[in-house]
């Protein structure tokens, strides 16, 4: 009998400051197919609560499992059905500066966390360019 090695994913949070972005525009970029296709995936389609994210030769479906408009949206990858993992975008206004903070919560295997953070940082640079900041 062969035992499969199962690595548990660990939760992590990263925060990004958007000094010159409105809550409305950021919300559109993190919650709507047109916005997500500007920075997160090559194309995004949605049917009911299932978002299909398409990259060059790969696609993956995620279900919206929690949403509070203009506050947060949480997705669960359908391929991770046996994991409690999710990814979430959460918006917060920074009272001191009037800017916005985007907090991302995601999960990664311990030895892949640095790569996952680097990928998010790259994606956020693309998002900031799309927003013109």
Backbone torsions as a table, in degrees:
resi	resn	phi	psi	omega
1	UNK	NA	132.9	-179.6
2	UNK	-99.9	131.5	177.2
3	UNK	-94.8	131.1	175.9
4	UNK	-85.7	132.0	178.2
5	UNK	-80.6	120.0	-177.8
6	UNK	-108.4	120.7	178.0
7	UNK	-99.0	128.0	178.2
8	UNK	-81.3	133.1	177.9
9	UNK	-79.4	144.7	179.9
10	UNK	-111.3	142.6	-179.7
11	UNK	-77.6	141.7	171.8
12	UNK	-142.9	155.6	179.8
13	UNK	-123.3	139.6	171.0
14	UNK	-135.6	147.9	-176.0
15	UNK	-124.0	142.3	179.6
16	UNK	-132.2	135.5	-178.8
17	UNK	-96.4	134.1	175.8
18	UNK	-122.9	95.2	-175.5
19	UNK	-69.6	-32.6	-172.2
20	UNK	-118.9	35.3	179.0
21	UNK	-121.0	141.0	177.9
22	UNK	-84.9	156.2	177.7
23	UNK	-59.9	-40.2	-178.8
24	UNK	-62.8	-46.0	-178.1
25	UNK	-68.6	-41.5	177.5
26	UNK	-61.6	-41.9	179.7
27	UNK	-58.9	-43.0	179.4
28	UNK	-61.5	-37.4	-178.6
29	UNK	-74.8	-22.3	-178.3
30	UNK	-103.9	-7.9	-172.9
31	UNK	-128.6	-11.0	-176.1
32	UNK	-115.7	144.2	-177.7
33	UNK	-53.6	-44.0	-179.5
34	UNK	-62.4	-41.5	179.6
35	UNK	-68.8	-45.9	179.7
36	UNK	-62.1	-31.9	-179.5
37	UNK	-75.9	-8.5	176.5
38	UNK	-80.4	-23.6	-173.0
39	UNK	-144.3	-26.0	-171.9
40	UNK	-97.0	-37.9	-178.3
41	UNK	-144.4	165.6	178.9
42	UNK	-68.2	-38.9	174.2
43	UNK	-150.3	153.5	-178.5
44	UNK	-139.4	131.7	174.5
45	UNK	-124.9	152.4	179.4
46	UNK	-133.4	138.4	173.5
47	UNK	-139.1	119.7	-172.4
48	UNK	57.3	-120.4	-179.6
49	UNK	-104.3	10.9	-177.4
50	UNK	-103.7	119.1	175.5
51	UNK	-97.7	129.8	174.7
52	UNK	-104.9	114.9	-179.9
53	UNK	-98.7	127.1	-177.3
54	UNK	-117.2	127.6	170.9
55	UNK	-118.0	169.7	-173.2
56	UNK	-24.6	-74.9	-177.9
57	UNK	-117.4	28.2	-173.2
58	UNK	-146.3	142.2	172.0
59	UNK	-137.6	156.1	-179.7
60	UNK	-149.6	141.5	-179.9
61	UNK	-102.1	141.2	176.5
62	UNK	-135.0	139.5	178.1
63	UNK	-98.5	137.6	173.3
64	UNK	-75.9	116.5	-177.6
65	UNK	-106.4	-10.9	176.1
66	UNK	-159.8	136.7	177.8
67	UNK	-150.1	136.2	171.2
68	UNK	-134.6	103.6	-172.6
69	UNK	-48.4	135.0	179.1
70	UNK	65.6	13.2	177.9
71	UNK	-125.7	-61.5	-180.0
72	UNK	-155.6	158.2	171.4
73	UNK	-141.4	131.7	-177.5
74	UNK	-120.8	130.3	-180.0
75	UNK	-115.1	149.0	171.9
76	UNK	-124.5	122.6	177.7
77	UNK	-64.7	127.3	-178.5
78	UNK	-65.8	-28.2	178.6
79	UNK	-70.4	-16.0	178.1
80	UNK	-98.7	39.1	-172.2
81	UNK	-59.5	-26.9	-178.9
82	UNK	-92.9	6.2	-179.7
83	UNK	-114.9	145.9	175.6
84	UNK	-80.5	5.7	-174.7
85	UNK	-67.2	150.7	177.0
86	UNK	-150.3	173.0	165.3
87	UNK	-130.7	142.8	-172.6
88	UNK	-137.6	141.8	171.6
89	UNK	-111.4	127.9	-179.7
90	UNK	-130.0	131.2	-179.7
91	UNK	-103.0	138.8	174.6
92	UNK	-140.5	136.8	176.1
93	UNK	-81.5	136.5	176.4
94	UNK	-93.1	106.6	-172.9
95	UNK	-60.7	-38.9	-175.6
96	UNK	-63.7	-41.1	-175.2
97	UNK	-107.1	-17.4	-175.9
98	UNK	82.5	-1.8	178.1
99	UNK	-79.3	-176.3	-179.9
100	UNK	-118.2	149.2	172.3
101	UNK	-117.5	132.9	173.8
102	UNK	-107.1	116.3	176.3
103	UNK	-101.1	129.4	177.4
104	UNK	-112.3	129.2	172.7
105	UNK	-111.9	132.2	-179.4
106	UNK	-148.2	174.6	177.9
107	UNK	-128.1	145.0	176.1
108	UNK	-152.2	154.2	173.1
109	UNK	-66.6	148.5	-172.5
110	UNK	-51.0	-43.7	-176.9
111	UNK	-80.2	-1.1	179.5
112	UNK	-115.4	1.8	-175.3
113	UNK	-61.9	-45.8	-178.9
114	UNK	-59.6	-40.3	177.6
115	UNK	-65.3	-40.2	179.8
116	UNK	-64.3	-43.0	178.2
117	UNK	-63.3	-43.6	179.0
118	UNK	-61.5	-39.3	178.0
119	UNK	-64.3	-45.3	177.6
120	UNK	-60.1	-42.5	179.7
121	UNK	-60.8	-40.3	177.7
122	UNK	-64.8	-44.4	179.6
123	UNK	-62.4	-39.6	-179.0
124	UNK	-68.0	-35.0	174.2
125	UNK	-60.0	-41.0	177.7
126	UNK	-64.6	-41.7	178.2
127	UNK	-61.8	-43.8	179.9
128	UNK	-63.4	-38.9	176.1
129	UNK	-63.3	-42.2	179.5
130	UNK	-62.0	-34.3	178.6
131	UNK	-80.9	-8.4	-179.8
132	UNK	78.9	26.2	178.8
133	UNK	-124.5	NA	NA
